[in-house]
Amino acid sequence: MLRRLSLTVLSGVLLALSFPEPHWGWLAWVALVPLLVVALDAGPAAAFGWGFLQGVVFYSFTLEWLYGFFRSYGRMLVWQAAGVLGLMVVILSLFTGGYALGTRLLKRSGVGWALAISPFFWTAFELGRTLMPVIGFPWNLLGYSMSSNLGLVQVVTFGGIYALSFIVAGYNALLVWAWQAGRQRRKQPVVVWAAVSAAILLVAAIGPHVVPKPAGRYTAHLIQLDIQPRVSFPADWEQRNAAMLHAVTSLSVNAGKSAPGLVIWPEAPAPFSLQDPNFAARARRIAREGDSDFLVGVDRWRFPPGRAAEASNSAEIVDPAGQTVFRYDKMHLVPFGEYVPWRKYLHFAHDLIGGIGDFTPGKVRAVGRLPGGRFSVFICYEAIFPDEVRQFADRGAQLLINISDDGWYGHTEALEQHLNMARVRAVENRRWLLRDTNTGITAEIDPYGRIRARLPAETRAALTVRYDFRSDRTLYTRWGDWWPELAVVVSCLALAWNFARRKSPVPVG
């Protein structure tokens, strides 16, 4: 029992260390090995339990920043924030438990067969995490541990981040197979493992040297405002912060004057709205004096007859003539952050959800035009959903822009984690990505996932970058989540075949 417990905890810790911080991605190649060893040596129910425990350890380390988010944004008490975080950890850990259980069930058909199918299980459960109704949360999928490796990350153009997760999970299974074969003095699995290891090392080593480094023809200025996020704002907030607003306005105007192009502000960290005459005048000034299109995150209000007012989390562009020429309303809102799901059933929890926003989701994946090509904007949380960003490229966006207010994450590893997930969206669709955040991390990312420039967190500055428009249609852009969907089919067929031959004797090896 102690050995299994130690190995399971070790697996969760190794996997957590693969992500920021400290982002020792190489540990991901061995992180699942202890769990696989334990799961294959346990009964089915125990295998699920050990997998569940591994998930609890992993998510407790990598999602601890959510506690601060719930405390500051949701106005939750200590026990409430801890309880909601604990519930999320439990739900997500069910998927790791399912992975361990599925692998153990296939042991009846042979350990080699079980290990061969195990990466399909892992990939299928990652898709399940993504597609969960309302609370889908594909944060830190396994493949993101490789997001900074320019050679390996190119795999995502074929099957999305899930294809990279499959490779990492598959290598862990191959390592277990080779280790067990070595103990039995069988050479073939060891030779296969050595050949695969050499291939992975070769791709990882030469990737930075052979991956193209395209040049940009257009200029953008990413303005990192560094405004402290708040749940609510006093009526005189603008007057109190007049000096700061003057500073960021001047910063934006001067950036545009230095090289006219596109000036970008992040997701609204304050009561910014183009329906506010004062802010609208400020936006027109930035666009006119900077001779640049001005893209800004705003709150947009609608007042339907006979219904309560509706607000959307939006991005709009004001051109140098002062006209609003583009708008996108965020479609995938943050549950318990930007809206409260099942509100009519949670009326008893009014104190807990009192600080939660109440936005209305958008309905259209807008594609706009800039001098040179077409673009789309996705906002904050939407960056972690591969297929949703893919649909912008599929609809004709040749440039991707991500605006976000990551100030809610504080001084936590979530800043780097969010950046690493966003950069994979650029590679999946072979698009330049301009990422502008309120407090960091603002960055320019090329179509191959290379971070060309970035600003340090909690710095008020303008990052001038070069970008271009691309019309590539990767396999992932065309077909979407075909690879994890195939993994679901393979997993189900393998389990069905295993149960169909339940009465057969258990093969050896």
Secondary structure, 3 states (H helix, E strand, C coil): CHHHHHHHHHHHHHHHHCCCCCCCHHHHHHHCHHHHHHHHCCCHHHHHHHHHHHHHHHHHHHCCHHHHHHHHHCCCCHHHHHHHHHHHHHHHHHHHHHHHHHHHHHHHHCHHHHHHHHHHHHHHHHHHHHHCCCCCCCCCCHHHHHCCCCCHHHHHHHHCHHHHHHHHHHHHHHHHHHHHHHHCCCCHHHHHHHHHHHHHHHHHHHHHHHCCCCCCCEEEEEEECCCCCCCCCCCCHHHHCHHHHHHHHHHHHHHHHHCCCEEECCCCCCCCCCCCHHHHHHHHHHHHHCCCEEEEEEEEEECCCCCCCEEEEEEEEECCCCCEEEEEECCCCCECCCECCCHHHCHHHHHHHCCCCCCCCCCCCCCEEECCEEEEEEEHHHHHCHHHHHHHHHCCCCEEEEEECHHHHCCCCHHHHHHHHHHHHHHHHCCCEEEEECCCCCEEECCCCCEEEECCCCCCEEEEEEECCCCCCCHHHHHCCHHHHHHHHHHHHHHHHHHHCCCCCCCCC
